[in-house]
Amino acid sequence: MSKRLLIGDVHGKWREYARILEVYQPDSSVQVGDFGVGFRGINQAAVEQVQYAMDNFGGGNNRYIRGNHDNPEVCRADPRCITDATFEEETGIFYLGGAWSIDQAWRTEGVDWWADEELSMNELYAAIDVYERSKPDVVISHECPEDIIGYMMPWYRREFPSRTRDALGSMWSLHKPKLWVFGHWHSSVTASFDGCQFTCLNELETMNIEV
């Protein structure tokens, strides 16, 4: 058994992220989306600095999933980004990125917002199939199932439907993992439902899991 460090949304605060890796020196780590990948205007030196930290601190196995504030095209080309709907058989972890941006009207497409921030319906159906076959022990996603978020964030109202939340809800109805960790909601909240611990990580918040 080894420990895997999970890290909340980074939003381009890569110096702080690199400092976390430097201090914890994790065997491995996964950042849960909104890393800040692909935003125009980001200094290339900062990109190289964070890539060096990911490849050299701890076990050098530091990866991330895609959030809604990450350029999907850049993420797909980055070996440090975990492909959506990946099931890691050796650890029993299922990964899914993407989410809907509530503030997209105030963002600029191709600069800090991308039309494919959420997987397509066909891609989500395929992800549900992978989830149902694999029956993971742990889920790491950027978003949270629709039915769960209403309990964890009492202020939430279903005024902005998300196909990602709906798809994650379908997964939840098919199989209950032991642990589900997500970001996106910028809150530090933990709750248990039907034997599963749901944990929302706040920005740059960390937690360790055994893998």
C-alpha positions, 0 to 999 in steps of 0.5 A: 500500500502507498498513499496518493495525495489528492489536491483541490482546484488550483486555478492556475496557482501553480506556485502554491501547487508546486509548493504542496508537492515539494512539502508532501513529496507524495508517492503519487498525486492527482489534482481534481480539475481546474488546474488552469491548463491552456489559458492564453497569456500564461507565462511559459516559464510558469508552465515549465516550472510546474511541469518540472515539479510534477515530474520530479517531486515525490515519486514523480507520478503527479497527474490531474484530471480535466476541469471546466477551466482547462483547455480540453485540447491541451489536456488531451495532448498532455501525458500528465492529464488522466483521460476521461473515463479511465478505470485504474484497475490496480487501484480500483479508481475511476476518473472523470473530468469536465463540468458546466461553467455557470459563468460562461457568459462572462468568459471568452471562448478559446481563451478561458472557456471551451464549448467542449468543457463537458463530455458529449452525451455519447461520450458520457454514455460510454463513460457510464458503461465503463463505470458499470463494468468496472464497479470502482471502489473510488471515484475521482471526478471534477463534478458531483452527482446531481442528487448528492450535491443538493444535500452537500450544498444546501444553497444549491438549486437545480437552475443550471442543469448539467449533463455531467452531474446527471451522468454521474448520478446515473453512475451512482445509481448503478454502483456505490463506491466506498469513496467519491472525491471531487472539486469544482464547488470550492467548498470543504465538505464531507458527507456519507450516503449509502456507505459511500463517503463523498468529499468535496475539496476546496481550492488547494485543499489536500487529502491522502488516500491509500492505493 
